[in-house]
């Protein structure tokens, strides 16, 4: 892969901390020094186009990952072996384009079988996959051009191969454009806003960028994605990281991809069907939705860099945090990059000689609380709730002496040297009960000092119990919800915890009044606010509907410069905060741990796949 587009905004040095705990449901950010634009990164298995399994540099173990994120845990691989790697939360489908399935856990479940065009690496650089591309893509005349290498193919379920084609790019576009001429706009449940049971539609998690595409065409092995004339797109290189869903497979199933109905049927089929095709180094041999994926080497794989040596990679759901260390000790699992962990887990890892681990964070992922704007319609009530919540107390209760950075801006982390602006309103997350009660009193509420359930609204009606949703598998979030019960009792509000086995289904329901979850990010930002806050976005789970915000986040997509886009983002965030729609909490601290026999595996905090980002390079250490 070639490195050209450096994530220069999010690079910073991180001190080595003694005891760190994570509470987020996504991946965080490694902090390190990145290669200069135009340079080529060196991979653990020998770099661009290399077929050797001997590393260029680096050393076994994850201890040096903060200093050398590209090459830590490097070592020659033995041929063969089986590895089991943990996924700690369930996933609810196989089509990661859909809003109800778009989670880091689903992405991790399918990682290794896609055609990768490019990706962010652990040092924050975007790199192109030159096993797939004949030349580096360009953006000229408002058109992205990809030139595919000869021999880049899908391996079919019967072992035959089919070339990757422009049809695969077009299908991805239709899945995510939100255009009713491309795919049916499926019926949603009128009460919850979630996809109605049995409804046909693509239900994209986000339509940003895809909705602006004018056409996708081909000239031989060149695929051209055309945007409107003069379309500014500073982050064009990361529009499409990979292809997962082959058009010819859908057509073989009888779906007419020239019709909106056919595309909708294909979207549903891909969501409910275990992928048994592959364009990557591995192919799924067996899988159970939300529980297990067993991958074996793809015999039709065309690449020279990510060539598997393992016989199998099994991705195993293990939600019980208390069972992780015994499973690792017995090698029922070989490693994990969990969404959250606690101090006890880390202390146990510190005493294990045959285990290596790393911790890092750079603000790519962050935890937050969102409001349901329909059920909590009064902005005064929302502001009082956010004021009564005590972020500092919650952080101490969850992390002990560890202090992950408070998140003050949902778009930019505190270590962003050019765009960071502290926008969180004074009082939000302060735990200032008197200030919260004053907000309620001014708005005409009474009973705010009478204990949980005593608050009455300006019309004299009891304020209903606030239902607080969270992922049941994330115990740190469960702790935060429990703490919030005590915080809001101080202003007369009763809180009911709403644990959910499937976070995605909970979010789209939205059968909650408040919800805590994490956004799993990357160094990109020009489309993130549109996904979070645009009233038409499928990922605007709480139903924020502010025309000024819509205008600002839409303008971000076509800003002439990153500076202009950043200014628009901050304007939008200020309004979002004023609406009391979201309360930012803190950036994620991420832990990866594994047995020392597992080599060339390392965390990637700039990508939702985490350690799976280079699964084709994983192996068991060769004998000395």
URWOCOR-V228750 format. One record per helix or strand. SS is the DSSP state (H for helix, E for strand). FROM is the first residue (numbers start at 0). TO is the last residue. If there is no record, write none. Layout:
[[SS:FROM:TO] [SS:FROM:TO]]
This chain:
[[E:1:5] [H:7:9] [E:76:76] [E:81:86] [E:97:97] [H:103:109] [E:114:115] [E:117:119] [E:124:127] [E:132:139] [E:142:147] [E:152:154] [E:160:162] [H:165:175] [E:187:187] [E:194:194] [E:203:203] [H:209:211] [E:212:218] [E:221:226] [H:235:237] [E:241:242] [H:246:251] [H:259:271] [E:277:277] [E:281:287] [E:291:296] [E:311:316] [H:320:328] [E:334:335] [H:342:349] [E:354:359] [E:364:370] [H:378:387] [E:389:389] [H:390:398] [E:405:405] [E:429:429] [H:432:441] [E:445:445] [E:455:455] [E:461:461] [E:465:470] [H:474:488] [E:494:499] [H:502:507] [E:513:519] [H:527:532] [H:546:556] [H:561:577] [E:581:586] [E:589:594] [E:597:598] [H:609:616] [E:618:620]]
